[in-house]
Amino acid sequence: MGALAAKLMAFLQPGIPKDWGLHQTLGVIVPSKSGLYIPDLLVAPDDVVKGLPFIPAGAAELVVEITSPYNAKHDRVDKVVGYAQAGVPFYLLIDAFAPLGPTLTLHGEPRGDLYRVLHVAKFGEIFHLPAPFDVDVDTSLFPVPDDS
């Protein structure tokens, strides 16, 4: 997961406004779930973060979760609902353990506890992250997990 997160950060950095930050392991409070999620990456305005260990989930502009064999269901189901309910504009799920092969799914336009799926791509394809980021992510550079 660390190598994949590092690759993604390199692609995201040029598309992030100067007064926003890219953060790893910054907690987000999800009121509907009465809890705290710690996404693999998130983008949030600097004036919201202010060096805090956690922020309201709805203050994040983009949340990224990268599945592992142990958390995939939680990332695919529970977190989609929690982030949508919190009003996170974009939720990017990088699912290296998807049943049909590694994929990226961009969720957006939250309404209640649902997102609209904006884009799905398989590892190896170019994945476009729309405005306000407007960056292309070359997923052929992502490490593919060993199933053995």
ABEGO torsion letter per residue (X at the ends): XAAAAAAAAAAAAAABBAABBBBBGBBBBBAAAGBBBBBABBBBBAAAAGGBABBBAAABABBBBBBBAAAAAAAAAAAAAAAAAAGBABBBBBBAABAAEBBBBBBBGBBEABBBBABBBBBGBBBBBBOAAGBBBBAAABBBBBAX
